[in-house]
Amino acid sequence: MRSLWDISPSVSTRAPVFPGDTPFQVLWNERINDGGVANISTIHMSPHVGAHVDAPMHLDSGAVDVATLRLERFIGPSPPPAAAASST
């Protein structure tokens, strides 16, 4: 069976932010503990928070956007089980 190794870092308010970019923020619109019928939130963040890939158009307005890149380009072989276990 083929497996994927997720390299995504956790996203939180402590995530590093590029100068001038939008930091991660959760705004609670409604909370059950405050009498609301559900926990409802709004999330603000830059697409640069956490793991991401910059599209070629990020640095060249005449280049392609990320939707045109094939997913296979970003999938490689998984590390051996011992290597994966030692990096967690």
Residue pairs with C-beta under 8 A, 6 or more apart in sequence:
3 78
4 75
4 78
5 78
5 79
5 84
7 51
8 50
8 51
9 15
9 50
9 51
10 50
11 24
11 45
11 49
11 50
12 24
13 23
13 24
13 25
13 26
15 23
15 24
15 49
15 50
17 23
17 24
17 46
17 48
17 49
18 46
18 48
21 46
21 48
22 44
22 45
22 46
23 45
23 46
23 49
24 43
24 44
24 45
24 49
25 43
25 44
25 45
26 41
26 42
26 43
27 41
27 42
27 43
27 44
28 39
28 40
28 41
29 40
29 41
29 42
30 36
30 37
30 38
30 39
30 40
31 39
32 38
32 39
53 66
53 69
53 74
54 66
55 63
55 64
55 65
55 66
55 69
56 63
56 64
56 65
56 69
57 63
57 64
57 65
57 66
78 84
79 87
